[in-house]
Amino acid sequence: MREVARLGEKDRKELFRATAQAMEVHEAIIEKDFWVCWVLDFLFSRSQWKERLAFKGGTSLSKAYAIIERFSEDIDLILDWELLGYSKEPWQNRSITQQNRFSQEANRRAACFLADHMGPDLSQQLSEQAGTRVQVRTTDQDVLITYPRAFSLDYILPEIRLEIGPLAAWVPNEEKQITPYAAERFPVVFSQASTGVRTILAERTFWEKATILHQEAHRTEDRPLPAKYSRHYYDVHRLCCSPVCVSALERIDLLEEVVEFKARFYHCSWAKYEEARPGSLKLLPPDYRVEDLRRDYRNMQAMLFGHVPTFEDIMRTISRLESSINGNGSAPIG
């Protein structure tokens, strides 16, 4: 990947254009995917924090597990909270008020760490790796990296967002190989086509996503649907069409761990996490939310490629999954 990052703009454009034609997607998507993988390669192979980070979230389902075909511009990373001066303190029992104060302080420390240490170091190191200036800036829990751009598309921002925070579970994880789409199509161009990245197990991400749907099932009508939230329903649908679904359903312990973690670190009075268990887990959205989700899903079509399920297909899968988890169905899920 490093040699492709240092190619002249003309050569990189030809590579990205040929890949885009082969995949029938826009060149800007292929270009940004390469730089996302390039950043991951640096973070987990050559950065001073390579042992203190873990890759999670929807982008990991796409790049590490090839389960979803959804382009994601963000990289979700877990930051080892020992870097912020903690050891076992995060797990101490606290009241809700005390826990909220602790979480706010942990996020404040993380923001300072990104602004004072990681941001400046990435700016210097990535610029050296690319052979050109790479602009890096930080905002609270994010590091924003502006990459050398040759193609543009309205909904593709010319920067990579690293969403980095300490308030996430580090285990279970495994090393997975991450490969740019350009390297999958034209491996001969790359001396190093893939890179190993410490990644949160897809089975845990399955339950992370399922509990998001459970929370949304309890979101009251007066609370607006967050933008692009239909992606979580799409992701769960695709997870249900993969072997991960079977193995995740055998790991109810992971559901219990996810619920405990969210109830502690992301307390939400209306989410009803105490009901996020077999027998009472809710995944289907309430009737008053369906049209909002349908509209949101329609708006994100440009981010999907490959086989794109209909909104109705997704809802049918979610319904079967909910019934299966709660012991009310035996039909195939995905």
Secondary structure, DSSP 8 states (H G I E B T S, - for coil): -HHHHTS-HHHHHHHHHHHHHHHTS-HHHHHHHHHHHHHHHHHHHTSTTTTSEEEESHHHHHHTT----B---EEEEEE-GGGGT-SSGGGS---HHHHHHHHHHHHHHHHHHIIIIIHHHHHHHHHHHHTS--EEEEETTEEEEE---S--BTTB-SEEEEEEES-S---SEEEEEE--HHHHH-GGG-SS--EEEEEE-HHHHHHHHHHHHHHHHT--TTS---TTTHHHHHHHHHHHTSHHHHHHHT-HHHHHHHHHHHHHHS--TTT-GGG-STTT---S--HHHHHHHHHHHHHTGGGB-SS---HHHHHHHHHHHHHHHTT---S---
